[in-house]
Amino acid sequence: MSSSFSAPSPRDVSQPPARRILEAAKWLFAAKGYEQTTTAMIARQAGTSESQIIKHFQSKQGVLEAIFNEGWSRIAKQLEGVGSISSGYERLEVLVSVVLSAFHSDAALKELLLFEGRRMRKEGSLMLTSGYLSLVHMVDECLGQMRSSGELKPELDPEALRSAVVGMFEGMLRDQLLGGRGIYPAEYSLESIRLVFRHVLKAFLVTDSARLADSSSP
């Protein structure tokens, strides 16, 4: 993995080892790639020992999982008030906006989630953290609410739609990162992602004329 991350700030030795390990690993994984980063490199960057990595996270994969869970948990906290929005469509729009803003403010997390979050590990497992699954559940709730209120076209499976929406969203963000490196033609803005998302999602909605026809049917 090649990236344009600058060197991290000098480590704060007043922080506990676990925090220093997470910060060091996040930068190293994003800048050099998960496979190319060793526990020795993480320990050196964090100013601690490999035994501390084992003590707190069991393994390098445990460190990556902790980074993902912390990132998704932070995003989930910002979405705590979304449940009060009555419209499922509006809730979904707010959810997308919050995730985009969170990624924009933490470039290393964005890099890791998009390039390492769905990659099959040497251990033979795909990492689906509880934080990510919590976000998926929120999307499912939005789509379920939209279906119950008659907003979604009835022939669409909400789970299939969720996979399509999440996949599209991840794909646009991943291509945008590649475009920022000048190796892929995708130099669009976050607002362009929001706009495409709105237009695509509206294609799955029941039109006002269709609703009117249904309501007037005997």
Backbone torsions as a table, in degrees:
resi	resn	phi	psi	omega
1	MET	NA	129.7	177.4
2	SER	-114.5	131.8	-178.2
3	SER	-141.8	173.4	-177.0
4	SER	-109.3	25.0	-178.9
5	PHE	-68.3	136.9	175.3
6	SER	-80.4	165.6	-179.8
7	ALA	-62.3	145.1	-179.1
8	PRO	-70.2	162.1	177.0
9	SER	-65.5	155.1	177.4
10	PRO	-54.1	136.5	-176.6
11	ARG	-64.3	145.3	178.5
12	ASP	-92.9	104.6	-175.6
13	VAL	-68.2	-11.4	177.8
14	SER	-77.1	-15.7	178.3
15	GLN	-75.2	148.6	177.2
16	PRO	-64.5	156.0	-177.8
17	PRO	-54.4	-40.8	-177.6
18	ALA	-60.3	-40.5	179.2
19	ARG	-67.8	-42.4	179.4
20	ARG	-64.3	-37.1	178.5
21	ILE	-63.9	-45.8	-180.0
22	LEU	-61.4	-45.2	-178.8
23	GLU	-65.8	-42.3	-180.0
24	ALA	-66.2	-44.2	-178.0
25	ALA	-66.0	-39.8	-179.6
26	LYS	-60.0	-44.1	179.5
27	TRP	-67.5	-45.0	-177.9
28	LEU	-65.8	-43.6	179.0
29	PHE	-61.3	-41.3	-178.3
30	ALA	-72.3	-39.3	-175.4
31	ALA	-80.9	-36.8	-173.4
32	LYS	-114.2	-18.2	-176.8
33	GLY	100.6	148.2	-177.1
34	TYR	-62.9	-49.3	-175.9
35	GLU	-64.0	-33.0	-176.6
36	GLN	-83.2	-10.9	-178.6
37	THR	-95.1	130.2	179.0
38	THR	-104.0	162.3	176.8
39	THR	-65.2	-29.2	177.5
40	ALA	-65.2	-40.6	178.5
41	MET	-64.8	-41.4	179.5
42	ILE	-63.3	-46.6	-179.3
43	ALA	-60.7	-42.2	179.9
44	ARG	-64.7	-44.6	179.9
45	GLN	-64.8	-35.3	-177.9
46	ALA	-84.4	-9.7	-179.0
47	GLY	70.4	37.5	-179.7
48	THR	-141.7	-163.0	-176.6
49	SER	-114.5	160.5	177.0
50	GLU	-63.5	-29.5	179.0
51	SER	-63.3	-30.2	176.9
52	GLN	-69.7	-33.3	176.6
53	ILE	-64.6	-45.4	178.7
54	ILE	-63.7	-42.2	-178.2
55	LYS	-60.4	-44.9	-173.8
56	HIS	-91.0	-30.8	-171.8
57	PHE	-129.9	-1.1	178.6
58	GLN	71.2	-38.6	-175.9
59	SER	-162.2	175.0	175.9
60	LYS	-63.7	-39.0	178.1
61	GLN	-64.7	-34.3	176.8
62	GLY	-63.1	-35.4	176.7
63	VAL	-65.6	-45.6	-180.0
64	LEU	-62.0	-42.6	179.4
65	GLU	-62.8	-39.3	178.8
66	ALA	-65.2	-37.6	177.7
67	ILE	-63.8	-45.3	179.1
68	PHE	-62.1	-48.4	-178.2
69	ASN	-61.6	-40.8	179.2
70	GLU	-64.7	-41.8	-179.9
71	GLY	-64.5	-47.6	-179.8
72	TRP	-67.1	-35.0	178.9
73	SER	-64.9	-38.0	178.1
74	ARG	-64.5	-40.6	178.1
75	ILE	-66.6	-42.9	-179.6
76	ALA	-60.5	-35.7	179.6
77	LYS	-63.6	-36.8	178.8
78	GLN	-71.8	-14.5	-178.0
79	LEU	-100.9	8.0	-175.4
80	GLU	-59.6	-32.2	-178.1
81	GLY	-86.8	-2.4	-175.7
82	VAL	-65.8	-30.8	-177.3
83	GLY	-60.8	-19.4	-179.0
84	SER	-81.3	-9.8	178.8
85	ILE	-77.7	124.5	-173.5
86	SER	-72.8	-33.8	-177.4
87	SER	-85.9	126.0	177.3
88	GLY	-62.7	-37.8	179.1
89	TYR	-63.7	-44.2	179.7
90	GLU	-67.7	-36.8	176.8
91	ARG	-61.7	-42.0	-179.6
92	LEU	-65.4	-38.4	177.7
93	GLU	-63.7	-42.6	178.6
94	VAL	-65.0	-41.3	179.2
95	LEU	-58.5	-47.2	179.3
96	VAL	-62.0	-42.2	-179.2
97	SER	-63.3	-41.4	179.8
98	VAL	-65.3	-44.3	179.9
99	VAL	-63.7	-43.0	178.4
100	LEU	-60.8	-43.7	179.9
101	SER	-65.0	-39.9	179.7
102	ALA	-64.7	-42.4	178.0
103	PHE	-64.8	-39.4	-178.8
104	HIS	-64.5	-33.2	-177.2
105	SER	-86.1	-11.2	-179.8
106	ASP	-137.5	85.0	-174.5
107	ALA	-63.0	-35.7	-179.3
108	ALA	-66.6	-42.9	178.4
109	LEU	-63.4	-42.9	178.8
110	LYS	-58.9	-45.3	179.6
111	GLU	-59.7	-46.3	-177.0
112	LEU	-67.5	-46.8	-177.7
113	LEU	-62.3	-36.9	-175.4
114	LEU	-83.1	-32.5	-177.1
115	PHE	-103.2	-24.0	-177.6
116	GLU	-113.2	-18.3	-172.9
117	GLY	-65.4	-30.1	-177.1
118	ARG	-114.0	12.5	-176.2
119	ARG	-84.5	138.0	176.9
120	MET	-71.7	129.1	-178.8
121	ARG	-83.8	163.5	175.7
122	LYS	-59.8	-28.8	-179.9
123	GLU	-71.4	-6.4	176.5
124	GLY	87.8	15.6	-178.3
125	SER	-122.0	151.0	175.2
126	LEU	-102.0	127.7	-173.3
127	MET	-82.9	108.9	173.7
128	LEU	-118.2	95.5	-174.9
129	THR	-75.6	160.6	179.1
130	SER	-62.1	-33.9	178.6
131	GLY	-64.1	-42.3	179.4
132	TYR	-67.7	-43.7	179.6
133	LEU	-63.5	-30.0	176.1
134	SER	-65.6	-39.9	177.9
135	LEU	-66.2	-41.5	177.2
136	VAL	-58.5	-41.0	178.8
137	HIS	-62.0	-38.4	178.2
138	MET	-63.6	-42.6	178.0
139	VAL	-62.6	-42.7	178.9
140	ASP	-60.7	-39.4	178.9
141	GLU	-63.8	-42.0	178.9
142	CYS	-61.6	-47.7	-178.3
143	LEU	-67.8	-36.5	176.9
144	GLY	-63.3	-40.2	178.1
145	GLN	-65.8	-39.5	179.0
146	MET	-65.3	-35.9	179.3
147	ARG	-70.6	-42.2	-179.4
148	SER	-62.9	-34.4	-178.6
149	SER	-85.4	-0.9	178.5
150	GLY	83.1	12.6	179.4
151	GLU	-76.7	-35.7	-177.9
152	LEU	-85.5	144.9	173.8
153	LYS	-60.4	128.5	-171.0
154	PRO	-62.5	-24.0	-177.7
155	GLU	-78.1	-8.5	-177.0
156	LEU	-86.9	133.5	174.5
157	ASP	-80.8	120.6	-177.6
158	PRO	-57.3	-35.9	-179.8
159	GLU	-70.2	-39.0	176.3
160	ALA	-65.0	-39.6	178.4
161	LEU	-65.1	-41.3	177.8
162	ARG	-60.5	-44.5	179.0
163	SER	-61.6	-39.2	179.0
164	ALA	-65.5	-44.4	-178.3
165	VAL	-66.8	-47.3	-179.7
166	VAL	-64.6	-42.1	179.4
167	GLY	-62.9	-42.1	178.0
168	MET	-62.9	-44.1	-178.5
169	PHE	-62.1	-48.4	179.7
170	GLU	-63.9	-41.1	-179.0
171	GLY	-62.4	-43.2	179.3
172	MET	-64.0	-42.2	-179.9
173	LEU	-67.3	-39.7	-179.5
174	ARG	-66.3	-43.5	178.2
175	ASP	-64.7	-36.3	178.5
176	GLN	-61.7	-39.6	176.5
177	LEU	-62.3	-43.3	178.5
178	LEU	-65.3	-37.3	177.4
179	GLY	-64.2	-35.5	177.5
180	GLY	-65.4	-21.8	178.1
181	ARG	-90.7	-4.0	178.3
182	GLY	76.5	19.2	-178.2
183	ILE	-113.5	5.5	-179.8
184	TYR	-155.4	138.9	-177.4
185	PRO	-77.0	80.1	-179.1
186	ALA	-151.6	61.7	-176.9
187	GLU	-99.1	52.4	-179.4
188	TYR	-98.7	167.7	-175.4
189	SER	-93.3	170.2	175.0
190	LEU	-63.5	-35.0	178.4
191	GLU	-64.5	-34.7	176.6
192	SER	-64.2	-37.7	177.8
193	ILE	-64.1	-44.7	178.8
194	ARG	-59.3	-43.6	-177.0
195	LEU	-65.4	-45.6	178.3
196	VAL	-61.7	-42.7	179.7
197	PHE	-58.1	-46.2	-179.2
198	ARG	-62.1	-44.7	-177.4
199	HIS	-66.1	-41.7	179.8
200	VAL	-66.4	-45.3	-178.3
201	LEU	-62.3	-36.3	-179.3
202	LYS	-64.0	-23.6	178.5
203	ALA	-68.1	-19.1	-179.8
204	PHE	-93.1	-2.7	-175.5
205	LEU	-91.9	150.7	173.4
206	VAL	-72.4	130.0	-179.1
207	THR	-73.7	159.8	178.9
208	ASP	-60.0	-37.2	-179.1
209	SER	-67.7	-36.7	178.9
210	ALA	-67.8	-38.7	178.0
211	ARG	-64.2	-40.6	-179.4
212	LEU	-64.5	-40.2	179.2
213	ALA	-64.8	-40.4	179.9
214	ASP	-65.6	-39.8	-177.2
215	SER	-70.7	-24.0	-179.2
216	SER	-93.4	-4.6	179.7
217	SER	-70.2	144.3	-179.2
218	PRO	-70.9	NA	NA
